[in-house]
Amino acid sequence: MNIAANLKAIEQIKSEILTEVANLYRTLADYDEIADYGAVESSVSTIVAMDYILAKHLGITHGTLDARICELLSIAEENGHTLESEFSDMSELRRYIKGRA
């Protein structure tokens, strides 16, 4: 792959992620008044997708990224992260990621 083109792509992806995070924050600021929650789903989905694409351009495969995410989720579970102890978010996401592999 052309290094210059890859660097340009990385900068574009970073910009898109930041723009979408800003959009999400704006949407969440008025969350109680949102009639259509599709904007939240769209922003979060775009951020996750662009993170995977960024990882690819940084030389990280989707499988490696998933494995590392699962590893970090396991550590958070073991350390009693609040989102795990109160909602089981970490273990639920880890099982989901492992199930799609």
GROMACS elastic network, one bead per residue, 0.5 to 0.9 nm:
[ bonds ]
;  ai    aj funct       b0    kb
    1     4     6  0.88122   500
    1     5     6  0.77237   500
    1     6     6  0.70476   500
    2     5     6  0.53141   500
    2     6     6  0.61583   500
    2     7     6  0.87142   500
    3     6     6  0.50240   500
    3     7     6  0.61361   500
    3     8     6  0.85817   500
    4     7     6  0.51301   500
    4     8     6  0.61931   500
    4     9     6  0.85909   500
    5     8     6  0.50572   500
    5     9     6  0.61355   500
    5    10     6  0.86419   500
    6    10     6  0.61656   500
    6    11     6  0.87002   500
    6    57     6  0.66517   500
    6    58     6  0.87542   500
    7    10     6  0.50367   500
    7    11     6  0.63211   500
    7    12     6  0.86622   500
    7    57     6  0.83533   500
    8    11     6  0.51947   500
    8    12     6  0.62433   500
    8    13     6  0.86568   500
    9    12     6  0.50187   500
    9    13     6  0.60766   500
    9    14     6  0.85584   500
    9    54     6  0.84677   500
    9    57     6  0.77112   500
   10    13     6  0.50995   500
   10    14     6  0.61262   500
   10    15     6  0.85674   500
   10    53     6  0.89316   500
   10    54     6  0.63084   500
   10    57     6  0.65509   500
   10    58     6  0.78645   500
   11    14     6  0.51326   500
   11    15     6  0.61851   500
   11    16     6  0.86627   500
   12    15     6  0.51010   500
   12    16     6  0.62099   500
   12    17     6  0.86838   500
   13    16     6  0.50408   500
   13    17     6  0.61662   500
   13    18     6  0.86485   500
   13    50     6  0.64853   500
   13    51     6  0.81455   500
   13    53     6  0.77202   500
   13    54     6  0.62417   500
   14    17     6  0.51429   500
   14    18     6  0.62479   500
   14    19     6  0.85870   500
   14    50     6  0.82480   500
   14    51     6  0.85897   500
   14    54     6  0.75043   500
   15    18     6  0.52001   500
   15    19     6  0.60816   500
   15    20     6  0.85579   500
   16    19     6  0.50636   500
   16    20     6  0.60812   500
   16    21     6  0.85437   500
   16    46     6  0.87778   500
   16    47     6  0.82384   500
   16    50     6  0.76202   500
   17    20     6  0.51723   500
   17    21     6  0.61210   500
   17    22     6  0.86251   500
   17    46     6  0.77264   500
   17    47     6  0.56211   500
   17    48     6  0.87630   500
   17    50     6  0.64149   500
   17    51     6  0.74713   500
   18    21     6  0.50483   500
   18    22     6  0.61954   500
   18    23     6  0.85995   500
   18    47     6  0.85303   500
   19    22     6  0.51417   500
   19    23     6  0.62344   500
   19    24     6  0.86810   500
   20    24     6  0.60919   500
   20    25     6  0.85849   500
   20    43     6  0.58277   500
   20    44     6  0.80389   500
   20    46     6  0.71335   500
   20    47     6  0.64485   500
   21    24     6  0.50118   500
   21    25     6  0.62097   500
   21    26     6  0.86463   500
   21    43     6  0.72254   500
   21    44     6  0.80933   500
   21    47     6  0.70804   500
   22    25     6  0.51122   500
   22    26     6  0.62201   500
   22    27     6  0.85871   500
   23    26     6  0.51368   500
   23    27     6  0.61379   500
   23    28     6  0.85837   500
   23    39     6  0.88659   500
   23    40     6  0.88531   500
   23    43     6  0.70140   500
   24    27     6  0.50232   500
   24    28     6  0.60287   500
   24    29     6  0.85020   500
   24    39     6  0.78944   500
   24    40     6  0.63262   500
   24    42     6  0.89007   500
   24    43     6  0.56907   500
   24    44     6  0.73288   500
   25    28     6  0.50598   500
   25    29     6  0.60722   500
   25    30     6  0.89262   500
   26    29     6  0.51563   500
   26    30     6  0.69619   500
   26    31     6  0.87076   500
   27    30     6  0.55784   500
   27    31     6  0.60053   500
   27    34     6  0.78133   500
   27    39     6  0.72995   500
   27    40     6  0.68498   500
   28    32     6  0.81162   500
   28    34     6  0.86406   500
   28    40     6  0.75942   500
   29    32     6  0.82534   500
   30    33     6  0.55270   500
   30    34     6  0.64976   500
   31    34     6  0.52264   500
   31    35     6  0.87635   500
   31    37     6  0.83043   500
   31    40     6  0.88061   500
   32    35     6  0.84298   500
   34    37     6  0.63035   500
   34    39     6  0.87440   500
   36    39     6  0.68173   500
   36    40     6  0.85895   500
   37    40     6  0.54914   500
   37    41     6  0.67040   500
   37    42     6  0.87801   500
   38    41     6  0.50359   500
   38    42     6  0.59407   500
   38    43     6  0.85272   500
   39    42     6  0.50473   500
   39    43     6  0.61329   500
   39    44     6  0.86252   500
   40    43     6  0.52158   500
   40    44     6  0.61697   500
   40    45     6  0.84308   500
   41    44     6  0.53135   500
   41    45     6  0.59361   500
   41    46     6  0.84418   500
   42    45     6  0.51560   500
   42    46     6  0.60322   500
   42    47     6  0.86006   500
   43    46     6  0.51547   500
   43    47     6  0.61920   500
   43    48     6  0.87085   500
   44    47     6  0.51445   500
   44    48     6  0.62565   500
   44    49     6  0.86062   500
   45    48     6  0.52454   500
   45    49     6  0.60769   500
   45    50     6  0.84909   500
   46    49     6  0.51282   500
   46    50     6  0.59537   500
   46    51     6  0.84290   500
   47    50     6  0.52390   500
   47    51     6  0.60969   500
   47    52     6  0.87757   500
   48    51     6  0.51157   500
   48    52     6  0.64746   500
   48    53     6  0.88108   500
   49    52     6  0.52559   500
   49    53     6  0.63544   500
   49    54     6  0.86617   500
   50    54     6  0.59500   500
   50    55     6  0.84681   500
   51    54     6  0.50048   500
   51    55     6  0.61401   500
   51    56     6  0.86692   500
   52    55     6  0.50873   500
   52    56     6  0.63555   500
   52    57     6  0.88668   500
   52    60     6  0.86704   500
   52    61     6  0.84276   500
   52    62     6  0.65988   500
   52    65     6  0.77830   500
   53    56     6  0.50844   500
   53    57     6  0.64481   500
   53    58     6  0.87220   500
   53    62     6  0.86035   500
   54    57     6  0.51568   500
   54    58     6  0.62712   500
   54    59     6  0.88032   500
   54    60     6  0.85896   500
   55    59     6  0.63518   500
   55    60     6  0.50272   500
   55    61     6  0.69527   500
   55    62     6  0.75783   500
   55    65     6  0.75127   500
   56    59     6  0.51266   500
   56    61     6  0.55965   500
   56    62     6  0.70232   500
   57    60     6  0.72921   500
   58    61     6  0.88441   500
   60    63     6  0.82548   500
   60    64     6  0.62998   500
   60    65     6  0.64789   500
   61    64     6  0.51340   500
   61    65     6  0.61703   500
   61    66     6  0.85839   500
   62    65     6  0.50324   500
   62    66     6  0.60937   500
   62    67     6  0.85690   500
   63    66     6  0.50670   500
   63    67     6  0.61255   500
   63    68     6  0.85905   500
   63   101     6  0.78187   500
   64    67     6  0.50654   500
   64    68     6  0.61434   500
   64    69     6  0.85455   500
   65    68     6  0.51455   500
   65    69     6  0.61022   500
   65    70     6  0.85972   500
   66    69     6  0.50680   500
   66    70     6  0.61711   500
   66    71     6  0.85826   500
   66    94     6  0.89875   500
   66    97     6  0.67098   500
   66    98     6  0.80394   500
   66   101     6  0.85599   500
   67    70     6  0.51147   500
   67    71     6  0.61711   500
   67    72     6  0.87142   500
   67    97     6  0.84723   500
   67    98     6  0.82309   500
   68    72     6  0.61996   500
   68    73     6  0.85238   500
   69    72     6  0.51385   500
   69    73     6  0.60848   500
   69    74     6  0.85877   500
   69    94     6  0.77465   500
   69    97     6  0.85834   500
   70    74     6  0.61028   500
   70    75     6  0.86338   500
   70    90     6  0.86944   500
   70    91     6  0.88605   500
   70    93     6  0.80988   500
   70    94     6  0.51973   500
   70    95     6  0.83830   500
   70    97     6  0.72654   500
   70    98     6  0.76425   500
   71    74     6  0.51637   500
   71    75     6  0.63759   500
   71    76     6  0.87549   500
   71    94     6  0.84328   500
   72    75     6  0.50838   500
   72    76     6  0.62260   500
   72    77     6  0.86294   500
   73    76     6  0.50051   500
   73    77     6  0.61483   500
   73    78     6  0.86509   500
   73    90     6  0.53194   500
   73    91     6  0.69320   500
   73    93     6  0.78835   500
   73    94     6  0.63099   500
   74    78     6  0.61881   500
   74    79     6  0.85786   500
   74    90     6  0.72904   500
   74    91     6  0.71865   500
   74    94     6  0.74498   500
   75    78     6  0.50892   500
   75    79     6  0.61217   500
   75    80     6  0.86522   500
   75    81     6  0.88324   500
   76    79     6  0.50923   500
   76    80     6  0.62505   500
   76    81     6  0.52837   500
   76    82     6  0.88878   500
   76    83     6  0.89392   500
   76    84     6  0.75100   500
   76    90     6  0.70112   500
   76    91     6  0.89951   500
   77    80     6  0.52627   500
   77    81     6  0.59896   500
   77    83     6  0.88623   500
   77    84     6  0.59584   500
   77    85     6  0.78269   500
   77    88     6  0.83614   500
   77    90     6  0.62341   500
   77    91     6  0.67326   500
   78    81     6  0.77629   500
   80    83     6  0.83037   500
   80    84     6  0.64331   500
   80    85     6  0.59157   500
   81    84     6  0.52328   500
   81    85     6  0.62052   500
   81    86     6  0.85563   500
   81    90     6  0.82906   500
   82    85     6  0.51165   500
   82    86     6  0.58507   500
   82    87     6  0.79025   500
   82    88     6  0.88449   500
   83    86     6  0.54266   500
   83    87     6  0.54101   500
   83    88     6  0.63753   500
   83    89     6  0.57481   500
   83    90     6  0.70050   500
   84    87     6  0.53403   500
   84    89     6  0.51285   500
   84    90     6  0.53310   500
   84    91     6  0.69765   500
   84    92     6  0.88009   500
   85    88     6  0.58964   500
   85    89     6  0.83504   500
   86    89     6  0.82221   500
   87    90     6  0.83400   500
   88    91     6  0.56754   500
   88    92     6  0.60887   500
   88    93     6  0.86619   500
   89    92     6  0.51981   500
   89    93     6  0.61243   500
   89    94     6  0.85393   500
   90    93     6  0.53312   500
   90    94     6  0.60999   500
   90    95     6  0.86417   500
   91    94     6  0.50113   500
   91    95     6  0.60962   500
   91    96     6  0.85279   500
   92    95     6  0.52811   500
   92    96     6  0.62413   500
   92    97     6  0.87812   500
   93    97     6  0.61650   500
   93    98     6  0.85559   500
   94    97     6  0.52441   500
   94    98     6  0.61404   500
   94    99     6  0.84746   500
   95    98     6  0.51457   500
   95    99     6  0.59396   500
   95   100     6  0.87543   500
   96    99     6  0.50763   500
   96   100     6  0.64838   500
   96   101     6  0.89989   500
   97   100     6  0.54671   500
   97   101     6  0.66706   500
   98   101     6  0.54017   500
